[in-house]
Amino acid sequence: MEKVVILFSGGLESTSLIEYFKEKRYQIKLLHIEVGYIWEKAELKSAQKIAKYYNLELKSLSCPLGVKQLGFVKDKKSNIIKLRNLTLLSLGANYALANCITKIAIGLFGDKSYPDTSLKYLKTVEELIISGSGENFKILTPFYGKTKKEIYTSYKDKIPLNYVFSCANPIGDKRCGKCYKCKAFNQLR
């Protein structure tokens, strides 16, 4: 049975990845990574509920980086986090390789508004991981080329939507309902 580590935030795309890889009969490990953003604790609570729902192991990796908080996220531009995917993929690759897993999945769908989501960028990161580890490592992006709406439509009846969380300015462990992420998720429904 093939194994995969899913970079898991408890959001729509990463939760949909569970269903995607279940259908392909992969052995799934979930990895939530915290680097210091204000939404990560609320994200983790949702991720834990989803992991329990699927009866999957969830590893939480805390690597505080002294990040600069984004403030109120009102649009895509204010949601850009420099080196976000490089950070997640390199930390995730270390975890995967330590567990003898050479595939990691991330729920990117190719939104060109972000500087670190192009296939060229991801291939470069993959090549660096291969070069640095000596392993035939793969970064899997099965939703690449789809829209958020297409992912939602494909998986909304399969995933526990009531646990899915995406908010840049949570109030405790609840969505703020006003930030870009909350509005984008609400528009899908």
MIDOFI-807166 format. One record per residue (C-alpha): z, y, x; residue number from 1; chain. Coordinates in Angstrom, 3 decimals. Each point is the difference from the previous one (the first is absolute). Example, Ala and Ser with C-alpha at 12.3 -4.5 7.8 and 13.67 -1.06 7.14 Angstrom:
2
NODE	z	y	x	drenza	torkol
NODE	7.800	-4.500	12.300	1	A;
NODE	-0.660	3.440	1.370	2	A;
// end
This chain:
189
NODE	z	y	x	drenza	torkol
NODE	0.000	0.000	0.000	1	A;
NODE	-0.970	3.405	1.362	2	A;
NODE	2.749	2.585	0.435	3	A;
NODE	-0.051	3.752	-0.482	4	A;
NODE	2.483	2.835	0.363	5	A;
NODE	-0.476	2.634	-2.684	6	A;
NODE	1.080	3.511	0.943	7	A;
NODE	2.012	0.470	-3.159	8	A;
NODE	1.073	3.282	-1.550	9	A;
NODE	0.420	-1.224	-3.564	10	A;
NODE	-2.883	2.245	-1.056	11	A;
NODE	-3.054	-0.967	-2.028	12	A;
NODE	-2.247	-1.097	2.846	13	A;
NODE	2.572	-1.969	1.989	14	A;
NODE	1.282	-1.731	-3.149	15	A;
NODE	-3.574	-0.843	-0.997	16	A;
NODE	-0.466	-1.530	3.456	17	A;
NODE	2.611	-2.606	-0.922	18	A;
NODE	-2.163	-1.165	-2.908	19	A;
NODE	-3.145	0.157	2.109	20	A;
NODE	1.439	-2.252	2.710	21	A;
NODE	1.750	-2.296	-2.487	22	A;
NODE	-3.420	-0.678	-1.549	23	A;
NODE	-1.297	-0.890	3.467	24	A;
NODE	3.017	-2.294	0.555	25	A;
NODE	1.397	1.834	3.016	26	A;
NODE	3.584	-0.330	1.100	27	A;
NODE	1.255	3.573	-0.422	28	A;
NODE	2.658	1.940	1.879	29	A;
NODE	0.834	3.525	-1.147	30	A;
NODE	0.964	2.719	2.472	31	A;
NODE	1.422	3.379	-1.020	32	A;
NODE	0.166	2.520	2.835	33	A;
NODE	2.282	3.038	0.012	34	A;
NODE	-0.584	2.751	2.526	35	A;
NODE	2.061	2.756	-1.626	36	A;
NODE	-1.876	1.450	-2.988	37	A;
NODE	2.079	0.953	-3.050	38	A;
NODE	-1.806	-2.378	-2.361	39	A;
NODE	0.511	-3.171	2.048	40	A;
NODE	3.421	-0.965	-1.402	41	A;
NODE	-1.294	0.250	-3.601	42	A;
NODE	-3.133	-1.872	1.043	43	A;
NODE	2.120	-2.773	1.488	44	A;
NODE	1.942	-0.466	-3.246	45	A;
NODE	-3.262	-0.512	-1.878	46	A;
NODE	-1.353	-2.237	2.747	47	A;
NODE	3.128	-2.178	-0.258	48	A;
NODE	-0.431	-0.372	-3.772	49	A;
NODE	-3.653	-0.958	0.431	50	A;
NODE	0.794	-2.483	2.776	51	A;
NODE	2.621	-1.609	-2.237	52	A;
NODE	-2.475	-0.077	-2.909	53	A;
NODE	-2.446	-1.968	2.178	54	A;
NODE	2.727	-1.986	1.776	55	A;
NODE	-1.248	1.253	3.372	56	A;
NODE	1.903	0.875	3.127	57	A;
NODE	0.102	3.728	0.724	58	A;
NODE	0.811	1.185	3.497	59	A;
NODE	1.054	3.618	0.347	60	A;
NODE	-0.580	1.525	3.412	61	A;
NODE	1.748	3.299	0.715	62	A;
NODE	-1.407	2.012	2.908	63	A;
NODE	1.168	3.615	-0.411	64	A;
NODE	-2.477	2.242	1.764	65	A;
NODE	1.432	3.430	-0.763	66	A;
NODE	-2.970	0.762	-2.231	67	A;
NODE	-0.702	3.395	-1.502	68	A;
NODE	0.411	-0.189	-3.780	69	A;
NODE	-3.021	1.014	-2.050	70	A;
NODE	1.811	2.226	-2.480	71	A;
NODE	-1.386	0.094	-3.528	72	A;
NODE	-3.221	-2.026	-0.055	73	A;
NODE	-2.279	1.789	-2.436	74	A;
NODE	-3.413	-1.360	1.053	75	A;
NODE	-1.769	-2.378	2.383	76	A;
NODE	0.003	2.476	2.858	77	A;
NODE	3.784	0.381	-0.094	78	A;
NODE	0.288	-3.825	-0.114	79	A;
NODE	-1.631	-0.538	3.405	80	A;
NODE	2.358	-1.581	2.535	81	A;
NODE	-1.275	0.107	3.559	82	A;
NODE	-0.291	-3.429	1.636	83	A;
NODE	1.440	-1.681	-3.130	84	A;
NODE	-2.213	-3.078	0.020	85	A;
NODE	0.125	-0.391	3.776	86	A;
NODE	3.807	-0.006	-0.219	87	A;
NODE	0.111	-2.480	-2.889	88	A;
NODE	-2.626	-2.311	1.477	89	A;
NODE	1.479	-0.095	3.507	90	A;
NODE	3.544	-0.650	-1.269	91	A;
NODE	-1.346	-2.498	-2.522	92	A;
NODE	-2.058	-1.785	2.651	93	A;
NODE	3.097	-0.418	2.173	94	A;
NODE	1.856	-1.562	-2.925	95	A;
NODE	-2.954	-2.236	-0.929	96	A;
NODE	-0.564	-1.234	3.545	97	A;
NODE	3.737	-0.677	0.470	98	A;
NODE	-0.335	-2.293	-3.042	99	A;
NODE	-3.186	-1.691	1.306	100	A;
NODE	-2.166	1.750	-2.592	101	A;
NODE	-3.286	1.563	1.087	102	A;
NODE	-1.028	1.720	-3.240	103	A;
NODE	1.396	3.137	-1.517	104	A;
NODE	-1.130	1.576	-3.271	105	A;
NODE	0.157	3.621	-1.017	106	A;
NODE	-0.924	1.378	-3.414	107	A;
NODE	-2.431	2.640	1.229	108	A;
NODE	-3.036	0.589	-2.154	109	A;
NODE	-1.887	2.383	2.254	110	A;
NODE	0.953	3.413	-1.349	111	A;
NODE	-1.821	2.248	2.459	112	A;
NODE	2.513	2.837	-0.524	113	A;
NODE	2.281	-1.610	2.558	114	A;
NODE	-0.823	-0.018	3.729	115	A;
NODE	1.249	-3.536	0.667	116	A;
NODE	-1.675	-2.115	-2.681	117	A;
NODE	-3.572	-0.439	1.209	118	A;
NODE	-1.255	-3.475	0.869	119	A;
NODE	-0.766	1.247	3.505	120	A;
NODE	3.596	1.177	0.438	121	A;
NODE	1.411	-3.290	-1.305	122	A;
NODE	-2.325	-2.022	2.229	123	A;
NODE	1.143	2.021	3.027	124	A;
NODE	3.660	-0.666	-0.870	125	A;
NODE	-0.799	-3.692	-0.457	126	A;
NODE	-1.724	-0.117	3.408	127	A;
NODE	3.017	1.671	1.635	128	A;
NODE	2.348	-2.567	-1.550	129	A;
NODE	-2.262	-2.825	1.192	130	A;
NODE	-0.198	1.515	3.486	131	A;
NODE	3.744	0.571	0.199	132	A;
NODE	1.035	-3.381	-1.408	133	A;
NODE	-2.707	-2.385	1.138	134	A;
NODE	-0.104	-1.353	-3.565	135	A;
NODE	-2.941	-0.161	-2.398	136	A;
NODE	1.629	2.493	-2.374	137	A;
NODE	-1.533	1.209	-3.283	138	A;
NODE	0.726	3.055	-2.136	139	A;
NODE	-1.011	-0.888	-3.550	140	A;
NODE	-1.013	2.696	-2.494	141	A;
NODE	-1.304	-1.912	-3.031	142	A;
NODE	0.038	3.084	-2.249	143	A;
NODE	-2.097	2.103	2.354	144	A;
NODE	-2.851	1.664	-1.908	145	A;
NODE	1.760	-0.197	-3.363	146	A;
NODE	1.607	2.895	-1.826	147	A;
NODE	3.657	0.152	-0.965	148	A;
NODE	-1.138	-0.263	-3.635	149	A;
NODE	-1.965	-3.199	0.747	150	A;
NODE	3.040	-1.550	1.684	151	A;
NODE	2.201	1.008	-2.922	152	A;
NODE	-2.450	-1.402	-2.544	153	A;
NODE	-0.348	-3.293	1.912	154	A;
NODE	3.730	-0.623	0.461	155	A;
NODE	1.941	1.944	-2.674	156	A;
NODE	0.470	-3.106	-2.154	157	A;
NODE	0.995	-2.188	2.954	158	A;
NODE	2.601	2.098	1.822	159	A;
NODE	3.433	1.225	-1.152	160	A;
NODE	-1.068	3.609	-0.613	161	A;
NODE	3.506	0.963	-1.109	162	A;
NODE	1.190	-0.576	3.599	163	A;
NODE	-2.917	1.694	1.789	164	A;
NODE	1.131	3.205	1.726	165	A;
NODE	-1.893	2.872	1.543	166	A;
NODE	1.616	3.410	0.335	167	A;
NODE	0.219	2.451	2.892	168	A;
NODE	3.010	1.896	-1.372	169	A;
NODE	2.242	-2.529	-1.746	170	A;
NODE	3.213	0.972	-1.720	171	A;
NODE	2.297	-2.780	1.120	172	A;
NODE	-2.069	-3.121	-0.611	173	A;
NODE	-1.992	1.518	-2.889	174	A;
NODE	-3.418	1.651	0.038	175	A;
NODE	-0.025	3.789	-0.094	176	A;
NODE	-2.959	-0.036	-2.391	177	A;
NODE	-1.409	3.183	1.553	178	A;
NODE	-1.342	-0.838	3.460	179	A;
NODE	-3.567	-0.978	0.827	180	A;
NODE	0.843	-3.719	0.191	181	A;
NODE	1.747	-0.028	-3.398	182	A;
NODE	-2.858	1.867	-1.650	183	A;
NODE	-2.623	-2.273	1.581	184	A;
NODE	1.809	-3.120	-1.249	185	A;
NODE	0.509	1.446	-3.489	186	A;
NODE	-3.721	0.830	-0.258	187	A;
NODE	-0.850	-3.678	0.433	188	A;
NODE	1.851	-1.013	-3.146	189	A;
// end
